[in-house]
Protein backbone atom coordinates (compact mmCIF):
# COMPACT_ATOMS: atom_id res chain seq x y z
CA UNK A 1 0.00 0.00 0.00
CA UNK A 2 1.44 3.37 -0.97
CA UNK A 3 1.71 6.39 1.27
CA UNK A 4 -0.91 9.09 0.59
CA UNK A 5 0.48 12.30 -0.88
CA UNK A 6 1.12 15.11 1.59
CA UNK A 7 -0.59 18.35 0.63
CA UNK A 8 -0.12 21.68 2.37
CA UNK A 9 -2.92 24.21 1.88
CA UNK A 10 -1.90 27.85 2.14
CA UNK A 11 -4.64 30.44 1.98
CA UNK A 12 -5.49 34.06 2.56
CA UNK A 13 -7.35 34.79 5.78
CA UNK A 14 -9.78 37.20 4.11
CA UNK A 15 -12.94 36.30 5.98
CA UNK A 16 -14.48 33.66 8.19
CA UNK A 17 -16.44 32.35 5.18
CA UNK A 18 -13.20 31.94 3.19
CA UNK A 19 -11.51 30.14 6.08
CA UNK A 20 -14.54 27.84 6.40
CA UNK A 21 -14.39 27.04 2.67
CA UNK A 22 -10.70 26.08 2.98
CA UNK A 23 -11.50 23.92 6.00
CA UNK A 24 -14.16 22.12 3.95
CA UNK A 25 -11.67 21.61 1.11
CA UNK A 26 -9.07 20.14 3.45
CA UNK A 27 -11.67 17.89 5.06
CA UNK A 28 -12.84 16.61 1.64
CA UNK A 29 -9.24 15.88 0.66
CA UNK A 30 -8.67 13.93 3.86
CA UNK A 31 -11.88 11.94 3.31
CA UNK A 32 -10.55 11.05 -0.14
CA UNK A 33 -7.20 9.70 1.05
CA UNK A 34 -5.03 12.82 0.76
CA UNK A 35 -2.89 13.80 3.75
CA UNK A 36 -3.96 17.46 3.75
CA UNK A 37 -2.65 19.95 6.30
CA UNK A 38 -3.95 23.39 7.24
CA UNK A 39 -3.10 25.74 10.06
CA UNK A 40 -6.60 25.51 11.56
CA UNK A 41 -5.84 21.94 12.66
CA UNK A 42 -2.31 22.44 13.96
CA UNK A 43 -1.53 26.02 15.02
CA UNK A 44 -2.87 27.24 18.35
CA UNK A 45 -3.67 30.94 18.83
CA UNK A 46 -0.36 32.73 19.34
CA UNK A 47 1.54 29.82 17.77
CA UNK A 48 4.41 30.23 15.34
CA UNK A 49 2.58 30.36 11.99
CA UNK A 50 5.77 31.15 10.06
CA UNK A 51 7.53 28.04 11.37
CA UNK A 52 4.44 25.92 10.63
CA UNK A 53 4.31 27.19 7.04
CA UNK A 54 8.04 26.77 6.39
CA UNK A 55 8.02 23.23 7.77
CA UNK A 56 5.03 22.07 5.76
CA UNK A 57 6.18 23.75 2.57
CA UNK A 58 9.41 21.79 2.85
CA UNK A 59 7.85 18.46 3.86
CA UNK A 60 4.82 18.33 1.51
CA UNK A 61 4.60 16.68 -1.86
CA UNK A 62 2.19 19.33 -3.15
CA UNK A 63 1.07 22.82 -2.17
CA UNK A 64 -2.37 24.27 -2.84
CA UNK A 65 -2.66 28.05 -2.64
CA UNK A 66 -6.14 29.47 -2.19
CA UNK A 67 -6.41 33.22 -2.72
CORWOTA-V491446 format. One record per helix or strand of 2 or more residues. SS is the DSSP state (H for helix, E for strand). FROM is the first residue (numbers start at 0). LEN is the number of residues. Records with the same first field share a line. If there is no record, write none. Layout:
SS = FROM-LEN  FROM-LEN
This chain:
E = 5-6  34-3  61-5
H = 15-16  38-4  48-11
